[in-house]
């Protein structure tokens, strides 16, 4: 039943920001509340959020709240986010590997941070046109 509602929502409420797939091998660092950073594979990104695949349990990233972008664009240190979804990948359901897909929504950014994020998206994004 929930899938029907999600499908209808997608049809009638399009994304606010265009989402771009990223080049293979694009990674970012998730900065959890502890001192340990986790390198994760970025799947797609927009000015409003991103999706990435990571290994482990959701509890390991429970305290996270920022992505550190590894890019040629200088100055874009961290982007703060809220988790929107976190579910096992279809591949990990068939194996014992605990890979998960997390969708995040970026928190408010200033004009400078948003310009730097646009530059990062231009650097790593794959245009769908």
Sine and cosine of phi, psi and omega as CSV:
sin_phi,cos_phi,sin_psi,cos_psi,sin_omega,cos_omega
0.00,0.00,-0.68,0.74,-0.01,-1.00
-0.90,0.44,-0.53,0.85,0.01,-1.00
-0.90,0.43,-0.58,0.81,0.03,-1.00
-0.90,0.43,-0.69,0.72,0.02,-1.00
-0.91,0.42,-0.66,0.75,0.03,-1.00
-0.89,0.45,-0.66,0.75,0.01,-1.00
-0.90,0.44,-0.71,0.71,0.02,-1.00
-0.90,0.44,-0.64,0.77,0.02,-1.00
-0.88,0.47,-0.66,0.75,0.01,-1.00
-0.90,0.43,-0.59,0.81,-0.01,-1.00
-0.93,0.37,-0.66,0.75,-0.14,-0.99
-0.98,-0.21,-0.16,0.99,0.02,-1.00
-0.76,-0.65,1.00,0.08,-0.03,-1.00
-0.93,0.37,0.29,-0.96,0.03,-1.00
-0.87,0.49,0.55,-0.84,0.06,-1.00
-0.96,0.27,-0.53,0.85,-0.04,-1.00
-0.83,-0.56,0.66,-0.75,0.03,-1.00
-0.91,0.42,0.72,-0.69,-0.02,-1.00
-0.99,-0.16,0.68,-0.74,-0.02,-1.00
-0.89,-0.46,0.72,-0.70,0.20,-0.98
-0.92,0.39,0.40,-0.92,-0.02,-1.00
-0.90,-0.44,0.35,-0.94,0.03,-1.00
-0.86,0.51,0.56,-0.83,0.03,-1.00
-0.85,0.52,0.68,-0.73,0.02,-1.00
1.00,0.01,0.07,1.00,0.03,-1.00
-0.96,0.27,0.84,-0.54,-0.02,-1.00
-0.83,-0.55,0.44,-0.90,0.13,-0.99
-0.73,-0.68,0.28,-0.96,0.06,-1.00
-0.97,-0.24,0.74,-0.67,0.12,-0.99
-1.00,-0.08,0.78,-0.62,-0.04,-1.00
-0.98,-0.22,1.00,-0.09,0.03,-1.00
-0.96,0.28,0.05,-1.00,0.00,-1.00
-0.90,0.44,-0.36,0.93,0.03,-1.00
-1.00,0.05,-0.08,-1.00,-0.01,-1.00
-0.99,0.14,-0.12,0.99,-0.07,-1.00
-1.00,0.02,0.78,-0.63,0.09,-1.00
-1.00,-0.10,0.50,-0.86,0.07,-1.00
-0.84,-0.54,0.81,-0.58,0.04,-1.00
-0.99,0.16,0.81,-0.59,-0.04,-1.00
-0.78,-0.62,0.43,-0.90,-0.01,-1.00
-1.00,0.05,0.88,-0.47,0.02,-1.00
-0.98,0.22,0.71,-0.71,0.01,-1.00
-0.99,-0.15,-0.80,0.60,0.03,-1.00
-0.47,-0.89,0.24,-0.97,-0.09,-1.00
-0.46,-0.89,0.47,-0.88,0.13,-0.99
-0.57,-0.82,0.01,-1.00,0.07,-1.00
-0.94,0.34,-0.28,0.96,-0.03,-1.00
-0.99,-0.16,-0.31,0.95,-0.04,-1.00
0.04,-1.00,-0.16,-0.99,-0.05,-1.00
-0.42,-0.91,0.19,-0.98,0.12,-0.99
-0.73,-0.69,0.63,-0.78,0.03,-1.00
-0.57,-0.82,0.33,-0.94,0.05,-1.00
-0.94,-0.33,0.70,-0.72,0.04,-1.00
-0.68,-0.74,0.24,-0.97,-0.01,-1.00
-0.94,-0.34,0.76,-0.65,0.03,-1.00
0.76,-0.65,-0.28,-0.96,-0.02,-1.00
-0.98,-0.21,0.39,-0.92,0.02,-1.00
-0.87,0.48,-0.51,0.86,0.00,-1.00
-0.88,0.47,-0.51,0.86,0.01,-1.00
-0.90,0.44,-0.48,0.87,0.01,-1.00
-0.96,-0.27,0.18,0.98,-0.06,-1.00
-0.80,0.60,-0.69,0.72,-0.07,-1.00
-1.00,0.07,0.00,1.00,-0.05,-1.00
-0.94,0.34,0.36,-0.93,0.01,-1.00
-0.26,-0.96,0.17,0.99,-0.02,-1.00
-0.48,-0.88,0.59,-0.81,0.14,-0.99
-0.96,-0.28,0.67,-0.74,0.12,-0.99
-0.96,-0.29,0.87,-0.49,-0.10,-1.00
-1.00,0.10,0.76,-0.65,0.08,-1.00
-0.98,-0.17,0.99,-0.14,-0.10,-0.99
-0.54,-0.84,0.22,-0.97,0.08,-1.00
-0.97,0.25,-0.33,0.94,0.00,-1.00
-0.95,0.31,0.94,-0.34,-0.03,-1.00
-0.95,0.30,0.47,-0.88,0.14,-0.99
0.99,-0.13,-0.38,0.93,-0.01,-1.00
-1.00,0.08,1.00,0.03,-0.09,-1.00
-0.98,0.21,-0.86,0.51,-0.07,-1.00
-0.65,-0.76,0.51,-0.86,0.12,-0.99
-0.82,-0.58,0.87,-0.49,-0.01,-1.00
-0.99,0.14,0.55,-0.84,-0.08,-1.00
-0.56,-0.83,0.26,-0.97,0.19,-0.98
-0.88,-0.47,0.64,-0.77,0.03,-1.00
-0.97,0.24,0.74,-0.68,0.02,-1.00
-0.97,-0.23,-0.67,0.74,0.01,-1.00
-0.56,-0.83,0.45,-0.89,0.04,-1.00
-0.42,-0.91,0.94,-0.34,-0.06,-1.00
-0.60,-0.80,0.38,-0.93,0.03,-1.00
-0.91,0.42,0.56,-0.83,0.08,-1.00
-0.97,0.26,0.39,-0.92,-0.02,-1.00
-0.90,0.44,-0.51,0.86,0.03,-1.00
-0.93,0.37,-0.61,0.79,-0.06,-1.00
-0.97,0.26,-0.31,0.95,0.08,-1.00
-0.94,0.35,-0.44,0.90,-0.02,-1.00
-1.00,-0.05,-0.20,0.98,0.00,-1.00
-0.79,-0.61,0.01,-1.00,0.02,-1.00
-1.00,0.00,-0.03,1.00,0.00,-1.00
-0.95,0.30,0.81,-0.59,-0.04,-1.00
-1.00,0.06,0.88,0.48,0.04,-1.00
-1.00,0.07,0.64,-0.77,-0.03,-1.00
-0.73,-0.68,0.42,-0.91,0.06,-1.00
-0.93,-0.37,0.81,-0.59,0.00,-1.00
-0.88,-0.48,0.76,-0.64,0.11,-0.99
-0.97,-0.24,0.73,-0.68,-0.04,-1.00
-0.79,-0.61,0.46,-0.89,0.06,-1.00
-0.92,-0.40,0.80,-0.60,-0.01,-1.00
-0.95,0.32,0.61,-0.80,0.07,-1.00
-0.99,0.16,0.06,-1.00,-0.04,-1.00
-0.81,0.59,0.67,-0.75,0.06,-1.00
-0.78,-0.63,0.51,-0.86,0.09,-1.00
-0.97,0.24,0.08,-1.00,-0.03,-1.00
-0.87,0.49,-0.69,0.72,-0.01,-1.00
-0.90,0.43,-0.71,0.70,0.01,-1.00
-0.89,0.45,-0.64,0.77,0.00,-1.00
-0.91,0.41,-0.62,0.78,0.04,-1.00
-0.91,0.42,-0.64,0.77,0.03,-1.00
-0.92,0.38,-0.61,0.80,0.06,-1.00
-0.91,0.42,-0.65,0.76,0.07,-1.00
-0.86,0.52,-0.66,0.75,0.02,-1.00
-0.90,0.44,-0.66,0.75,0.03,-1.00
-0.90,0.44,-0.68,0.73,0.01,-1.00
-0.89,0.45,-0.65,0.76,0.03,-1.00
-0.89,0.45,-0.58,0.82,-0.01,-1.00
-0.94,0.33,-0.68,0.73,-0.13,-0.99
-0.95,-0.31,-0.25,0.97,-0.09,-1.00
-0.96,0.26,0.51,-0.86,0.09,-1.00
-0.94,-0.35,0.89,-0.46,-0.04,-1.00
-0.93,0.37,0.64,-0.77,0.02,-1.00
-1.00,0.02,-0.07,1.00,-0.02,-1.00
-1.00,-0.02,0.00,0.00,0.00,0.00
